[in-house]
């Protein structure tokens, strides 16, 4: 297994297109957004494409897992 510095170096060498595709089909990013003065959670594919928006972080995590994606919450 590669150590952290090797992993970081690998990521730094990826082209912008390859970096956007990194994790496609494996990772879903979740970030809080404000919609009509309420917090919602936006679920994104690894390339940044918005997949859906839900009312709770837990709901976003469940949706990601139901679609065989590993959820990663962003602040």
C-alpha positions as CSV (number, residue, x, y, z in Angstrom):
1,X,0.0,0.0,0.0
2,X,1.3,3.5,-0.8
3,X,2.1,5.9,2.0
4,X,0.3,9.3,2.3
5,X,3.1,11.2,0.6
6,X,3.0,8.8,-2.4
7,X,-0.8,9.1,-2.6
8,X,-0.6,12.9,-2.5
9,X,2.0,13.0,-5.2
10,X,-0.1,10.7,-7.4
11,X,-3.1,13.1,-7.0
12,X,-1.0,16.1,-7.8
13,X,0.1,14.6,-11.1
14,X,-3.5,13.9,-12.3
15,X,-4.7,16.1,-15.1
16,X,-7.7,18.3,-14.3
17,X,-10.0,15.9,-16.3
18,X,-8.6,12.8,-14.5
19,X,-8.9,14.5,-11.1
20,X,-12.6,15.3,-11.8
21,X,-13.2,11.6,-12.8
22,X,-11.3,10.3,-9.7
23,X,-13.8,8.4,-7.7
24,X,-16.6,8.4,-10.3
25,X,-18.9,5.5,-9.5
26,X,-17.5,5.2,-6.1
27,X,-17.8,8.5,-4.2
28,X,-20.6,10.9,-3.6
29,X,-19.9,14.3,-2.1
30,X,-22.5,15.9,0.2
31,X,-22.5,19.6,1.0
32,X,-24.9,21.8,2.9
33,X,-26.7,24.5,0.9
34,X,-29.3,27.0,1.9
35,X,-32.6,26.9,0.0
36,X,-35.4,29.3,0.9
37,X,-33.7,30.1,4.3
38,X,-33.5,26.4,5.1
39,X,-30.5,24.1,5.1
40,X,-30.6,21.3,2.6
41,X,-28.0,18.8,1.5
42,X,-26.8,18.5,-2.1
43,X,-25.4,15.2,-3.3
44,X,-22.8,15.4,-6.0
45,X,-20.9,12.9,-8.2
46,X,-17.1,12.8,-8.0
47,X,-16.9,15.2,-11.0
48,X,-19.1,17.8,-9.3
49,X,-22.4,17.0,-11.1
50,X,-25.3,17.6,-8.8
51,X,-27.3,14.3,-8.4
52,X,-30.0,15.4,-6.0
53,X,-30.9,17.5,-3.0
54,X,-32.5,16.3,0.2
55,X,-33.5,17.7,3.6
56,X,-31.1,15.9,5.8
57,X,-27.5,14.8,5.9
58,X,-28.6,11.3,7.0
59,X,-30.9,11.1,4.0
60,X,-28.1,12.1,1.6
61,X,-25.9,9.4,3.1
62,X,-28.6,6.8,2.7
63,X,-29.2,7.7,-0.9
64,X,-25.5,7.5,-1.6
65,X,-25.2,4.1,0.0
66,X,-28.3,2.8,-1.8
67,X,-26.6,3.7,-5.1
68,X,-23.3,1.9,-4.0
69,X,-21.5,5.2,-3.4
70,X,-19.4,6.1,-0.4
71,X,-20.6,9.4,1.0
72,X,-18.2,12.1,1.9
73,X,-19.5,15.2,3.7
74,X,-18.0,18.6,2.8
75,X,-18.4,21.6,5.0
